[in-house]
Amino acid sequence: MDTKNRQWLLASRPRGAVEESNFRLVETPVPALQDGQLLVRVHYLSLDPYMRGRMDEAKSYAAAQAIGDVMVGGTVGEVVESRNARFARGDLVVGMGGWQELHVSDGKGLTKVSRALPESLCLGAVGMPGVTAWYGLLEIARPKAGETVVVSAASGAVGSVVGQLAKLRGCRAVGIAGGPAQCEHVVRDLGFDACVDYKAEGFREALEAATPSGIDVVFENVGGRILDASLRRMNAFGRVALCGLIAGYDGQDISLKNVRSILVNRLLVQGFIVSDHLAKWPEATKELFALVADGKLRYRETVAQGLESAPRAFIGQLRGENVGKQLVKVAT
Ligand SMILES: NC(=O)c1ccc[n+]([C@@H]2O[C@H](COP(=O)([O-])OP(=O)(O)OC[C@H]3O[C@@H](n4cnc5c(N)ncnc54)[C@H](OP(=O)(O)O)[C@@H]3O)[C@@H](O)[C@H]2O)c1
C-alpha cells in the first residue's frame, strides 16, 4: 500500500518563458480510498504545449490552473487499488492524472486501454495528439488526393501524424520544422515529401520551392511568420485548420501580414479544440491504432526519466528540444 505521493504544483505564473521556479515539488500522504474511488500509479505523464496556457490567467477555452494546484496533465498508469466496480487492480487506464506519481479518481474521465501496443502510445500517436491530427486534417481540412498539405511543428506529436495521414490520403506532405536534424527526421523517418527549416536563411523561398503547385491545406501549429509564409502560397479555396499558435504562448507578437490571402483565395480558416469533439475519438483512435499496429504510422518519443524531471523537460519542449511526443516516465 502506497502511503506517500509526490506532486508538482503550480507555484507562480510565468512572466514570459516558463522557469523551473514556476513549479514546486511536494510530498503528500495518499488519502484512504472512499467507496467509488480508485488509486492509479502513473507510468507515463504527457507533456503538452496547452499546459503553458493553463499557467496563465488570460481568458482561454479552459480555466486557468489555480496557484498551488497539482499541474494538469494526461497520464497512463495502472490501478493499484480499487473501490470502484468499473475498475480492478491491474487495469491500465488513461486519464488526466496530473503531474504526480499517484492519483485518486472517482473513475470519471478514466478509460481502460489495451496492452496490445506500448502504453505510452495512448498519450501520443493513438491518444490526444493523434486524434488532434486526425480531426483537424480529416474533418476540417478534408484534403483530396493530389493536394499539397503543409504542417508546421512537423516533427512534434501532432504534426508528425498530420503529414503521415496526408500521405496515406495521396497528398503531397510538406513539413516545417526547426533545424536540419528535425527536417531530416521528418522526411527520412516519417516519409514527408519535403521539410522546410524555418530557422534557416531563405525560409520563405525554400517553402516556395517545396510547394511548386501552391498550398491547398495548412495544418497550423505555430502561427506568426510561419503561418504568414504559408498564407502567401495558398491556392483558391484552400483550408487552414488552426490547431495551435505555439510561437505566441509566451506572449510574443504573432500578428499576420498576409490576411488578404484569406479574402482573395476564399479560404476556410477554422480553429478547433480536440476536446470539443469527443464523439469522434473512438473512430479516430480505431484508425490510428490500426495504422500503428500495421507499421503504417511511425512515431518518435522523447522520454524524460522520473517525475522530478518534468519541469525541465517541459521547458525544453517549449524551446523545441523534443522530437515527437514528449513524455515523462514516472514509475520505473
Ligand atoms: N487545438 C487542439 O485541440 C490541440 C491539441 C493538441 C495540440 N495542439 C497544439 O498543437 C501544436 C503542436 O502540439 P504538439 O503536441 O505536437 O507539440 P510538440 O510535440 O511539443 O511539438 C511542438 C514543436 O513546436 C515547435 N516550436 C516550438 N516553438 C516554436 C516556435 N516559436 N516557432 C516554430 N516552431 C516552434 C518545436 O519544433 P521545432 O524543433 O521544429 O522548432 C516543438 O518541438 C501546439 O501549438 C499545441 O498547442 C492543439
The ligand as an ORCA input file, in Angstrom:
! r2SCAN-3c Opt
* xyz 0 1
  N      -6.322     22.522    -30.843
  C      -6.129     21.433    -30.114
  O      -7.051     20.771    -29.659
  C      -4.719     20.988    -29.847
  C      -4.425     19.740    -29.292
  C      -3.093     19.360    -29.134
  C      -2.075     20.242    -29.508
  N      -2.411     21.463    -30.002
  C      -1.379     22.399    -30.449
  O      -0.662     21.779    -31.481
  C       0.653     22.288    -31.509
  C       1.645     21.140    -31.516
  O       1.473     20.362    -30.359
  P       2.358     19.051    -30.130
  O       1.728     18.275    -29.064
  O       2.669     18.431    -31.438
  O       3.687     19.715    -29.559
  P       5.175     19.179    -29.513
  O       5.269     17.737    -29.793
  O       5.743     19.687    -28.254
  O       5.851     19.940    -30.681
  C       5.947     21.308    -30.621
  C       7.040     21.756    -31.553
  O       6.745     23.098    -31.909
  C       7.913     23.680    -32.399
  N       8.028     25.038    -31.904
  C       8.093     25.458    -30.634
  N       8.195     26.785    -30.573
  C       8.218     27.226    -31.851
  C       8.313     28.491    -32.461
  N       8.425     29.608    -31.744
  N       8.295     28.562    -33.792
  C       8.196     27.450    -34.523
  N       8.108     26.206    -34.017
  C       8.117     26.102    -32.692
  C       9.088     22.831    -31.908
  O       9.621     22.126    -33.013
  P      10.929     22.626    -33.836
  O      12.036     21.803    -33.287
  O      10.564     22.305    -35.207
  O      11.109     24.094    -33.561
  C       8.416     21.853    -30.961
  O       9.068     20.617    -30.914
  C       0.784     23.227    -30.326
  O       0.567     24.538    -30.773
  C      -0.344     22.781    -29.420
  O      -0.774     23.812    -28.573
  C      -3.686     21.844    -30.170
*
